[in-house]
Every structure is written in C-alpha cells, then in structure tokens.
C-alpha cells in the first residue's frame, strides 16, 4: 500500500505527547518528514528519539506557539532544511476550567494564546511557503466543544469555536492558492488531559462510567484514531475537502442528551 504522504514535509505543534505524538507517528508512517514543536524540551527530545528511529524522519524543535519569534524561527528552519512545507497540523492546546466571573484577564489571555492565537501564528508563517509551492494542507485540531460543551470547562468551548471559525475563514482565503484548511474535532480521547479531568472529579471511576455510558460506541477514542483522520485529511486523498470540521467522537455529537 502506497504511503499517502510520501516525501511530504510536515510540521506538528504540541507533538510530544497525547494526540500530537500520535499524529507525528502516523504522518511519519505515511512517509512524511515530520518536524514537531513543543514547549517541553525533555518530552520532545524523548519523543523524537523514540519515533525517529535514527533515520531523521522525525525531528524536534523546542518552541512556544504563543511567541511569534519562536514560531517564525522554527518554521523558517523547516523550510530551509527541507526546501518547503506541505502540511501543518496545529495541535498544541490547553484545557481550561474557570468560573467566568472569577477568571482573571491574564488567565483568559493565556488560554486563548495557546488554543487560538498559536494556531494563527503558525498559519501565518506556514502560508508563504505553501503559497510559493501552490499547494498545502493545514489541519487544526479543535474539539467537539466547538459545537457543544458542558459546565465546568469555560472558556475552552469559546477558544475551540474560534479555531473552527479561523479554519473556515482561512479555507476561503487560501483556496485560490490550492491550500486546504480543515479542522478535526476530537471528542473524549484517552489522553493525559482527559485522565486529568477524570481525576478532578469527586468520584473519578463514576465520572468515567457516566462518560462511557453516553457514547453510542461505548468507549473513548484513542489518539491514533484521531491521527488516522488527520493523515487522511492532510493527504491528497482528501483533495476536495476544505473548510470542513470533522468529528472523531464515538458518535457522541449525534446524540440527544437523555
């Protein structure tokens, strides 16, 4: 079976762990040369060692997506090293659990800096190389919280809804240059952030039981299941798809609450 991303140059943000790590692994399996960014130097270096296999197909650069100078330097380094940039996956993100009346302005800014501004900064510095090539694919990792949410996760839904709006706008702006922009919306996925949420509940085991009970498939998604969709959307197999928001949620968003 042919590799869907053979010889493509890809950048993944927040690639050291969780969904981001799975995306790095999957894109590399599909033949891409993957550079990933993360703020965690130790975790990033470990992931690069484990997934790179000494072949140089996976490389890591420490960068904070909320800082434009670091984003610009990291993406420029990729373009210099490989001669271009074909795929950008904006995966870096943080959960948020705040009271709207008690949240500080600094806390608000910190959430949106990662979940929304960081994606824009990466797009800003990836688009010129894609436009020069006359092709490219950007995949923004949003969340089903962009379209439906729950109490106790303010303002995460607002940030992720903004990311879907950014996706639609950029899809229209970039289409004349044959650059596609799409969003993937994971639901409950077995990641560190989800396990963290379970641990925050008064009865973690009961909280997980309730969550599983409302999923039509009766289980949570895995990071690799999200990565599988990302790889498809990033590839030429999805050449007619742009401006879309595609859920990976075990059927949860198709269901009325009961």
Secondary structure, DSSP 8 states (H G I E B T S, - for coil): ---TTTT-EEEEES-SSHHHHHHHHHHHHTT-EEEEEES-HHHHHHHHHHHHTTTTSEEEEE--TT-HHHHHHHHHHHHHHHS---EEEE-------B-TTT--HHHHHHHHIIIIIHHHHHHHHHHHHHHHHT-EEEEEE--GGGT---TT-BTHHHHHHHHHHHHHHHHHHHGGGTEEEEEEEE-SBSSHHHHHHHHHSTTHHHHHHHHHHT-TTSS-B-HHHHHHHHHHHHSGGGTT--S-EEEESTTGGGS---
